Amino acid sequence: MSDALQSPAARRFIRKERLATPWTITIAAPLLVALLDPGRFAEVTAIAAKAFAGTLPYIAIAVLLIAGLKASGAESLVAKAFQGRENRMIVLAALFGGLAPFCSCEVIPFIAGLLAVGAPLPAVMAFWLSSPLIDPPTLFITAGALGWDFAIGKAIAAVGLGLFGGFAMQGMIAGGLFADPLKARSGGGCGCSPSPFAGKTVWRFWKEAGRMDVFRSELVANVLFLVKWLALAYVLEALLIVYVPASLIAGLVGGEGVVPIGIAALVGMPAYLNSYVAPPLLAGLTEQGMSMGAAMAFMVAGAVSSVPAMAAVWSLVHRGVFAAYLGLGIAGAILAGILFQLFT
């Protein structure tokens, strides 16, 4: 094995893997500023360090919460939302979509499980649309970067988008659309984790050694994950504040009205950002003149277009349902931006 690792191809692969990380940009960007514009180096690093330090309490709360939810097996509770009458299922699916502590790769097996047991498409769509928008750690990170008003507004937007999409899908099915929405599938899931329907919830998880092992591993994994992405986010935010003219941002997505909000949603969907990177960058954009309504539309549209969420839809349903998912997502993002702008 050691001989294989000494080969030129192996060394190139290792170097590539080490360089292709967020830490590369986090470290290289300030060094480039120091080299090319040394007078701004202290300003860039001070902005990034101050913002990161202000987020540390939120990181601590987020990682403890998500580790506790994982260790207790709280995901299994979400399946109970998909029992009973369809209208009730849509409401509960939209609510639970923003609370479920799923990692990205768990979205597909969970949705596959719902469809396999016959959960109606409107309820599944409600969950599909709301689940990428918010989860416990994202709520705290968003609050740390943009304030609690924005974080709570995003959580309300997540539930609202789920309700909007679920009942809209219900209406479309009643009108004769999507009679056969599902693709034929030979197997389910990405195989990366057990089904979220399996197991039971144990809130006093610290009494079981196995669940404490899960808690510790999730705690460490989420600390490393959040620190990595937030360090990158705050460096990019600092660069944005220092180098992007405020007049440019204000001209595109500043001011009142529907047009800036629509532009932000249309830009946000293809320019999907990691849910932990987006809040700090949007904080920088709002300082430069982006309206809060446009920021909300950008964030909602970007979350709907996340790779796991779109992969789940694309892999399980026909193209018409996929198009409906994107259409409902972009319409909901614009509506969320307009409402947030009106009431804040």
C-alpha positions as CSV (number, residue, x, y, z in Angstrom):
1,M,0.0,0.0,0.0
2,S,2.8,2.4,0.9
3,D,4.4,1.8,-2.6
4,A,1.1,2.6,-4.3
5,L,0.7,5.8,-2.4
6,Q,4.2,6.9,-3.5
7,S,3.2,6.7,-7.2
8,P,2.9,10.0,-9.1
9,A,-0.8,9.4,-9.8
10,A,-1.6,8.7,-6.2
11,R,0.3,11.8,-5.0
12,R,-1.5,14.0,-7.6
13,F,-4.9,12.5,-6.4
14,I,-4.0,13.2,-2.7
15,R,-2.9,16.8,-3.5
16,K,-6.1,17.4,-5.5
17,E,-8.4,16.0,-2.7
18,R,-6.6,18.1,-0.1
19,L,-6.8,21.3,-2.2
20,A,-10.5,20.8,-3.2
21,T,-11.9,21.8,0.2
22,P,-13.5,24.9,1.6
23,W,-10.4,25.4,3.8
24,T,-8.3,26.1,0.6
25,I,-10.4,29.2,-0.2
26,T,-10.7,30.2,3.5
27,I,-6.9,30.3,3.8
28,A,-6.0,31.3,0.3
29,A,-8.3,34.3,-0.1
30,P,-6.9,36.4,2.8
31,L,-3.4,35.4,1.7
32,L,-4.1,36.7,-1.8
33,V,-5.5,40.0,-0.3
34,A,-2.3,40.3,1.7
35,L,-0.2,39.8,-1.4
36,L,-2.2,41.9,-3.9
37,D,-3.8,44.5,-1.6
38,P,-2.0,44.5,1.7
39,G,-3.7,47.7,2.9
40,R,-7.1,45.8,3.0
41,F,-5.8,42.6,4.7
42,A,-6.5,43.7,8.2
43,E,-9.9,45.0,7.3
44,V,-10.9,41.7,5.6
45,T,-9.6,39.5,8.4
46,A,-11.2,41.6,11.1
47,I,-14.6,41.6,9.5
48,A,-14.5,37.8,9.0
49,A,-13.1,37.1,12.5
50,K,-15.7,39.3,14.2
51,A,-18.6,37.8,12.3
52,F,-17.4,34.2,13.0
53,A,-16.9,34.9,16.7
54,G,-20.4,36.3,17.0
55,T,-21.8,33.1,15.5
56,L,-20.0,30.7,18.0
57,P,-22.8,30.6,20.5
58,Y,-25.2,29.6,17.7
59,I,-22.9,26.9,16.5
60,A,-22.7,25.4,20.0
61,I,-26.5,25.3,20.3
62,A,-27.0,24.0,16.8
63,V,-24.5,21.1,17.1
64,L,-25.8,20.0,20.6
65,L,-29.4,20.1,19.3
66,I,-28.8,18.1,16.1
67,A,-26.6,15.5,17.9
68,G,-29.4,15.1,20.5
69,L,-32.0,14.7,17.9
70,K,-30.0,12.1,16.0
71,A,-29.1,10.2,19.2
72,S,-32.7,10.0,20.3
73,G,-33.9,8.8,16.9
74,A,-36.4,11.7,16.5
75,E,-36.6,11.2,12.7
76,S,-39.0,8.3,13.2
77,L,-41.6,10.7,14.6
78,V,-41.9,12.4,11.2
79,A,-43.4,9.3,9.7
80,K,-46.5,9.8,11.9
81,A,-47.3,13.0,10.0
82,F,-48.3,10.9,7.0
83,Q,-51.2,9.1,8.6
84,G,-54.9,10.0,8.5
85,R,-56.7,12.4,6.3
86,E,-54.9,14.0,3.4
87,N,-55.5,17.6,4.5
88,R,-54.1,16.8,7.9
89,M,-51.1,15.0,6.3
90,I,-50.3,18.1,4.2
91,V,-50.4,20.4,7.2
92,L,-48.3,18.1,9.4
93,A,-45.8,17.3,6.5
94,A,-45.2,21.0,6.0
95,L,-44.6,21.5,9.8
96,F,-42.4,18.5,10.2
97,G,-40.5,19.3,7.0
98,G,-38.8,22.2,8.7
99,L,-38.0,20.2,11.9
100,A,-36.7,16.9,10.6
101,P,-33.0,16.6,11.3
102,F,-32.1,14.8,8.1
103,C,-28.7,14.9,6.5
104,S,-28.8,15.5,2.7
105,C,-28.5,11.9,1.7
106,E,-31.4,10.9,3.9
107,V,-33.9,12.9,1.9
108,I,-34.2,10.4,-0.9
109,P,-34.7,7.2,1.2
110,F,-37.2,9.0,3.4
111,I,-39.2,10.2,0.5
112,A,-38.9,6.8,-1.2
113,G,-40.2,5.2,2.0
114,L,-43.2,7.6,2.1
115,L,-44.2,6.8,-1.5
116,A,-43.6,3.1,-1.0
117,V,-46.2,3.0,1.8
118,G,-48.7,4.9,-0.2
119,A,-48.4,8.4,1.2
120,P,-50.3,10.8,-1.1
121,L,-48.3,13.0,-3.4
122,P,-49.7,16.3,-2.1
123,A,-48.4,15.5,1.4
124,V,-45.1,14.3,0.1
125,M,-44.8,17.5,-2.0
126,A,-45.4,19.6,1.2
127,F,-42.6,17.8,2.9
128,W,-40.4,18.1,-0.2
129,L,-40.7,21.8,-0.4
130,S,-40.4,22.6,3.3
131,S,-37.6,20.2,4.3
132,P,-34.7,21.9,2.3
133,L,-35.5,25.3,3.8
134,I,-34.9,25.0,7.5
135,D,-33.7,22.6,10.1
136,P,-32.6,23.2,13.7
137,P,-28.9,24.1,12.9
138,T,-29.8,26.2,9.9
139,L,-32.3,28.2,12.1
140,F,-29.6,29.1,14.6
141,I,-27.0,29.9,11.9
142,T,-29.5,32.1,10.1
143,A,-30.3,33.9,13.3
144,G,-26.7,34.5,14.0
145,A,-26.0,36.0,10.6
146,L,-29.3,37.8,9.8
147,G,-31.1,38.1,13.1
148,W,-34.0,36.3,14.7
149,D,-36.6,38.1,12.7
150,F,-35.2,36.8,9.4
151,A,-34.7,33.3,10.9
152,I,-38.2,33.1,12.1
153,G,-39.5,34.5,8.9
154,K,-37.6,31.8,7.0
155,A,-39.1,29.1,9.2
156,I,-42.6,30.5,8.6
157,A,-41.8,30.7,4.8
158,A,-40.7,27.0,5.0
159,V,-44.0,25.9,6.5
160,G,-46.0,28.3,4.2
161,L,-44.2,27.0,1.1
162,G,-45.0,23.4,2.1
163,L,-48.7,24.2,2.6
164,F,-48.8,26.2,-0.6
165,G,-47.2,23.4,-2.6
166,G,-49.1,20.6,-0.9
167,F,-52.6,22.1,-1.5
168,A,-51.6,23.3,-5.0
169,M,-50.6,19.7,-5.9
170,Q,-53.9,18.5,-4.4
171,G,-55.8,20.8,-6.7
172,M,-53.8,19.8,-9.7
173,I,-54.4,16.1,-9.1
174,A,-58.1,16.8,-8.6
175,G,-58.0,18.5,-12.0
176,G,-56.8,15.4,-13.7
177,L,-53.0,16.0,-13.7
178,F,-50.3,13.6,-12.5
179,A,-52.5,10.5,-12.6
180,D,-49.3,8.4,-12.7
181,P,-46.6,10.6,-11.0
182,L,-44.1,7.9,-10.0
183,K,-41.3,6.4,-12.0
184,A,-40.9,2.6,-11.9
185,R,-38.2,1.9,-9.3
186,S,-36.4,-1.4,-8.6
187,G,-34.9,-0.3,-5.3
188,G,-35.0,2.6,-2.9
189,G,-32.6,5.0,-1.2
190,C,-29.0,5.9,-1.5
191,G,-28.0,3.2,1.0
192,C,-26.1,5.6,3.1
193,S,-28.2,5.2,6.3
194,P,-31.0,3.2,7.8
195,S,-34.5,4.0,6.9
196,P,-35.9,6.9,9.0
197,F,-39.0,4.8,9.6
198,A,-36.9,2.2,11.5
199,G,-36.3,2.2,15.2
200,K,-38.0,4.2,18.0
201,T,-37.5,7.5,19.7
202,V,-35.7,7.5,23.0
203,W,-35.4,11.0,24.5
204,R,-33.2,9.9,27.4
205,F,-30.6,8.7,25.0
206,W,-27.7,9.2,27.5
207,K,-28.8,6.0,29.3
208,E,-27.8,3.9,26.3
209,A,-24.2,3.5,25.3
210,G,-25.0,3.0,21.6
211,R,-27.0,6.2,21.4
212,M,-24.3,8.1,23.3
213,D,-21.8,6.9,20.7
214,V,-24.1,8.4,18.0
215,F,-24.4,11.7,20.0
216,R,-20.6,12.0,20.3
217,S,-19.9,11.2,16.6
218,E,-22.7,13.6,15.4
219,L,-21.4,16.3,17.7
220,V,-17.8,16.1,16.3
221,A,-19.0,15.7,12.7
222,N,-21.3,18.7,12.9
223,V,-18.7,20.9,14.7
224,L,-16.2,20.2,11.9
225,F,-18.8,20.7,9.2
226,L,-20.2,24.0,10.5
227,V,-16.8,25.5,11.4
228,K,-15.5,24.6,7.9
229,W,-18.4,26.1,6.0
230,L,-18.9,29.1,8.2
231,A,-15.2,30.1,8.1
232,L,-15.5,30.0,4.3
233,A,-18.8,32.0,4.4
234,Y,-17.5,34.8,6.6
235,V,-14.3,35.2,4.6
236,L,-16.4,35.5,1.4
237,E,-18.8,37.9,3.2
238,A,-15.8,40.1,4.2
239,L,-14.5,40.1,0.6
240,L,-18.0,41.0,-0.6
241,I,-18.3,43.9,1.8
242,V,-14.8,45.2,1.0
243,Y,-14.7,44.8,-2.7
244,V,-18.2,44.8,-4.2
245,P,-19.6,48.3,-4.7
246,A,-22.8,48.8,-2.7
247,S,-24.3,50.7,-5.7
248,L,-24.1,47.5,-7.8
249,I,-26.0,45.4,-5.3
250,A,-28.5,48.1,-4.6
251,G,-29.1,48.6,-8.3
252,L,-29.9,44.9,-8.9
253,V,-31.8,43.8,-5.8
254,G,-32.3,46.9,-3.7
255,G,-35.3,49.1,-3.1
256,E,-39.0,48.3,-2.9
257,G,-41.3,46.5,-5.2
258,V,-41.7,43.1,-6.8
259,V,-38.9,43.3,-9.4
260,P,-35.9,43.1,-7.1
261,I,-37.5,40.2,-5.3
262,G,-38.2,38.4,-8.6
263,I,-34.7,39.0,-9.7
264,A,-33.3,37.6,-6.4
265,A,-35.4,34.5,-6.6
266,L,-34.4,33.8,-10.3
267,V,-30.8,34.3,-9.4
268,G,-31.0,32.3,-6.2
269,M,-32.4,29.2,-7.8
270,P,-29.5,28.4,-10.2
271,A,-26.9,29.9,-7.8
272,Y,-27.7,27.4,-5.0
273,L,-25.5,28.0,-1.9
274,N,-24.9,25.7,1.0
275,S,-27.5,26.5,3.7
276,Y,-24.7,27.4,6.1
277,V,-22.9,29.6,3.6
278,A,-25.9,31.5,2.3
279,P,-26.9,33.5,5.5
280,P,-23.5,35.2,6.0
281,L,-23.2,36.0,2.3
282,L,-26.8,37.5,2.4
283,A,-25.8,39.5,5.5
284,G,-23.0,41.0,3.4
285,L,-25.4,41.7,0.5
286,T,-28.0,43.3,2.7
287,E,-25.2,45.6,4.1
288,Q,-24.5,46.6,0.5
289,G,-28.1,47.5,-0.3
290,M,-30.0,44.2,-0.9
291,S,-33.6,44.5,0.4
292,M,-34.7,42.0,3.0
293,G,-37.5,40.8,0.8
294,A,-35.0,40.0,-1.9
295,A,-32.8,38.2,0.5
296,M,-35.6,36.0,1.7
297,A,-36.6,35.2,-1.9
298,F,-33.0,34.4,-2.8
299,M,-32.6,32.1,0.2
300,V,-35.9,30.2,-0.3
301,A,-35.3,29.7,-4.1
302,G,-31.8,28.5,-3.4
303,A,-32.9,26.0,-0.9
304,V,-35.5,24.5,-3.1
305,S,-32.9,24.0,-5.8
306,S,-30.5,22.2,-3.5
307,V,-29.0,19.1,-5.1
308,P,-30.4,16.6,-2.6
309,A,-33.9,18.1,-2.8
310,M,-33.9,18.1,-6.6
311,A,-32.3,14.7,-6.8
312,A,-35.1,13.3,-4.6
313,V,-37.8,14.7,-6.9
314,W,-36.0,13.7,-10.2
315,S,-35.1,10.2,-9.1
316,L,-38.6,9.2,-8.0
317,V,-41.2,11.1,-10.1
318,H,-41.9,11.9,-13.7
319,R,-40.8,15.2,-15.3
320,G,-44.2,16.9,-14.9
321,V,-44.0,16.5,-11.1
322,F,-40.4,17.7,-11.2
323,A,-41.4,20.8,-13.2
324,A,-44.3,21.4,-10.8
325,Y,-41.8,21.2,-7.8
326,L,-39.6,23.9,-9.4
327,G,-42.5,26.1,-10.4
328,L,-44.1,25.9,-7.0
329,G,-40.7,26.6,-5.4
330,I,-39.9,29.7,-7.5
331,A,-43.5,31.1,-7.0
332,G,-43.3,30.4,-3.3
333,A,-39.9,32.1,-3.0
334,I,-41.2,35.3,-4.7
335,L,-44.4,35.3,-2.5
336,A,-42.3,34.8,0.6
337,G,-40.1,37.7,-0.3
338,I,-43.0,40.0,-1.0
339,L,-44.7,39.1,2.3
340,F,-41.5,39.4,4.3
341,Q,-40.9,42.8,2.7
342,L,-44.4,44.0,3.6
343,F,-44.5,42.9,7.2
344,T,-40.9,43.8,8.3
